[in-house]
Amino acid sequence: MTTIEGLRDRLTVTVPEAGEYLGLGRGAAYAAARRGELPTLRLGQRLVVPVPKLLELVGFDPDQPHDPPKPAA
């Protein structure tokens, strides 16, 4: 599973990786990208998701300290 710490070191991720982060399967991630719900860039034939836009989409503020979610009791 992709973590926020792992995302911070990257500028882009693949559509399936973005889907995994969002809890979507490969097909659902590509469908969301096709509908414009998942921000993408086309680089030649490759479709990638910019990490800053992905983090913004889920409401992550990189300027705020982040504690990992605590498991449900």
Rosetta constraint file for C-alpha pairs under 8 A:
AtomPair CA 1 CA 20 HARMONIC 6.79 0.50
AtomPair CA 1 CA 21 HARMONIC 6.92 0.50
AtomPair CA 2 CA 6 HARMONIC 6.30 0.50
AtomPair CA 2 CA 7 HARMONIC 7.01 0.50
AtomPair CA 2 CA 17 HARMONIC 7.16 0.50
AtomPair CA 2 CA 20 HARMONIC 7.11 0.50
AtomPair CA 2 CA 21 HARMONIC 5.79 0.50
AtomPair CA 3 CA 7 HARMONIC 6.23 0.50
AtomPair CA 3 CA 21 HARMONIC 7.44 0.50
AtomPair CA 4 CA 8 HARMONIC 6.19 0.50
AtomPair CA 5 CA 9 HARMONIC 7.16 0.50
AtomPair CA 6 CA 10 HARMONIC 7.32 0.50
AtomPair CA 7 CA 11 HARMONIC 7.85 0.50
AtomPair CA 7 CA 51 HARMONIC 6.65 0.50
AtomPair CA 8 CA 51 HARMONIC 7.59 0.50
AtomPair CA 10 CA 51 HARMONIC 6.85 0.50
AtomPair CA 11 CA 50 HARMONIC 5.94 0.50
AtomPair CA 11 CA 51 HARMONIC 5.45 0.50
AtomPair CA 11 CA 52 HARMONIC 7.42 0.50
AtomPair CA 12 CA 48 HARMONIC 6.08 0.50
AtomPair CA 12 CA 49 HARMONIC 5.32 0.50
AtomPair CA 12 CA 50 HARMONIC 4.36 0.50
AtomPair CA 12 CA 51 HARMONIC 5.05 0.50
AtomPair CA 13 CA 17 HARMONIC 5.99 0.50
AtomPair CA 13 CA 18 HARMONIC 6.30 0.50
AtomPair CA 13 CA 48 HARMONIC 5.72 0.50
AtomPair CA 13 CA 49 HARMONIC 5.29 0.50
AtomPair CA 13 CA 50 HARMONIC 6.60 0.50
AtomPair CA 13 CA 51 HARMONIC 6.57 0.50
AtomPair CA 14 CA 18 HARMONIC 6.25 0.50
AtomPair CA 14 CA 47 HARMONIC 6.98 0.50
AtomPair CA 14 CA 48 HARMONIC 4.82 0.50
AtomPair CA 14 CA 49 HARMONIC 6.00 0.50
AtomPair CA 15 CA 19 HARMONIC 6.12 0.50
AtomPair CA 15 CA 26 HARMONIC 7.52 0.50
AtomPair CA 15 CA 29 HARMONIC 6.19 0.50
AtomPair CA 15 CA 30 HARMONIC 6.41 0.50
AtomPair CA 15 CA 33 HARMONIC 7.62 0.50
AtomPair CA 15 CA 47 HARMONIC 6.99 0.50
AtomPair CA 15 CA 48 HARMONIC 5.86 0.50
AtomPair CA 15 CA 49 HARMONIC 6.10 0.50
AtomPair CA 16 CA 20 HARMONIC 6.13 0.50
AtomPair CA 16 CA 25 HARMONIC 7.17 0.50
AtomPair CA 16 CA 26 HARMONIC 4.97 0.50
AtomPair CA 16 CA 29 HARMONIC 6.20 0.50
AtomPair CA 16 CA 30 HARMONIC 7.44 0.50
AtomPair CA 17 CA 21 HARMONIC 6.33 0.50
AtomPair CA 18 CA 22 HARMONIC 6.28 0.50
AtomPair CA 18 CA 29 HARMONIC 7.30 0.50
AtomPair CA 18 CA 49 HARMONIC 6.91 0.50
AtomPair CA 18 CA 54 HARMONIC 7.41 0.50
AtomPair CA 19 CA 23 HARMONIC 5.93 0.50
AtomPair CA 19 CA 24 HARMONIC 4.54 0.50
AtomPair CA 19 CA 25 HARMONIC 6.00 0.50
AtomPair CA 19 CA 26 HARMONIC 6.38 0.50
AtomPair CA 19 CA 28 HARMONIC 7.45 0.50
AtomPair CA 19 CA 29 HARMONIC 4.81 0.50
AtomPair CA 20 CA 24 HARMONIC 5.52 0.50
AtomPair CA 20 CA 25 HARMONIC 6.54 0.50
AtomPair CA 20 CA 26 HARMONIC 7.76 0.50
AtomPair CA 24 CA 28 HARMONIC 5.80 0.50
AtomPair CA 24 CA 29 HARMONIC 5.82 0.50
AtomPair CA 25 CA 29 HARMONIC 6.08 0.50
AtomPair CA 26 CA 30 HARMONIC 6.32 0.50
AtomPair CA 27 CA 31 HARMONIC 6.11 0.50
AtomPair CA 28 CA 32 HARMONIC 6.07 0.50
AtomPair CA 29 CA 33 HARMONIC 6.21 0.50
AtomPair CA 29 CA 38 HARMONIC 7.57 0.50
AtomPair CA 30 CA 34 HARMONIC 6.08 0.50
AtomPair CA 31 CA 35 HARMONIC 6.24 0.50
AtomPair CA 32 CA 36 HARMONIC 6.21 0.50
AtomPair CA 32 CA 37 HARMONIC 5.04 0.50
AtomPair CA 32 CA 38 HARMONIC 5.44 0.50
AtomPair CA 33 CA 37 HARMONIC 5.75 0.50
AtomPair CA 33 CA 38 HARMONIC 4.53 0.50
AtomPair CA 33 CA 39 HARMONIC 6.50 0.50
AtomPair CA 33 CA 40 HARMONIC 6.63 0.50
AtomPair CA 34 CA 38 HARMONIC 7.90 0.50
AtomPair CA 36 CA 40 HARMONIC 7.92 0.50
AtomPair CA 38 CA 49 HARMONIC 7.56 0.50
AtomPair CA 38 CA 54 HARMONIC 7.54 0.50
AtomPair CA 39 CA 49 HARMONIC 5.96 0.50
AtomPair CA 39 CA 50 HARMONIC 7.14 0.50
AtomPair CA 39 CA 53 HARMONIC 6.58 0.50
AtomPair CA 39 CA 54 HARMONIC 7.02 0.50
AtomPair CA 40 CA 47 HARMONIC 6.43 0.50
AtomPair CA 40 CA 48 HARMONIC 5.45 0.50
AtomPair CA 40 CA 49 HARMONIC 4.46 0.50
AtomPair CA 40 CA 50 HARMONIC 6.53 0.50
AtomPair CA 41 CA 47 HARMONIC 5.77 0.50
AtomPair CA 41 CA 48 HARMONIC 5.37 0.50
AtomPair CA 41 CA 49 HARMONIC 6.16 0.50
AtomPair CA 41 CA 50 HARMONIC 7.13 0.50
AtomPair CA 42 CA 46 HARMONIC 5.70 0.50
AtomPair CA 42 CA 47 HARMONIC 4.61 0.50
AtomPair CA 42 CA 48 HARMONIC 6.45 0.50
AtomPair CA 43 CA 47 HARMONIC 6.25 0.50
AtomPair CA 43 CA 48 HARMONIC 7.45 0.50
AtomPair CA 49 CA 53 HARMONIC 7.60 0.50
AtomPair CA 49 CA 54 HARMONIC 6.93 0.50
AtomPair CA 50 CA 54 HARMONIC 6.31 0.50
AtomPair CA 51 CA 55 HARMONIC 6.11 0.50
AtomPair CA 52 CA 56 HARMONIC 6.11 0.50
AtomPair CA 53 CA 57 HARMONIC 6.03 0.50
AtomPair CA 54 CA 58 HARMONIC 6.67 0.50
AtomPair CA 55 CA 59 HARMONIC 6.32 0.50
AtomPair CA 55 CA 60 HARMONIC 5.13 0.50
AtomPair CA 55 CA 61 HARMONIC 7.50 0.50
AtomPair CA 56 CA 60 HARMONIC 5.57 0.50
AtomPair CA 56 CA 61 HARMONIC 7.03 0.50
